């Protein structure tokens, strides 16, 4: 299982500069329809934050929120990858401008 730490860690975006990566990400993310995986990601975020708070008040909630945000990012990135691939393929064919 591949772990995505940032936009730069997505292989399809690696060759682009930072501004182009952000534009492709925003454009691709806007095309992703909401589904059960996104709801699951937000539920995981809430559960990890609440569980962290139950274990250690504010520091625990912060640790839980960081874990939940990381899990949510992995889910969202996997949902967005097919749309990123289409966008990058269009760029290589010359039908999409990044600038």
Secondary structure, 3 states (H helix, E strand, C coil): CCCCCCHHHCHHHCCCCHHHHHHHHHHHHHHCCCCHHHHHHHHHHHHHHHHHHHHHHHHHHHHHHHHHHHHHHHHHHHHHHHHHHHHHHHHHHCCCCCC
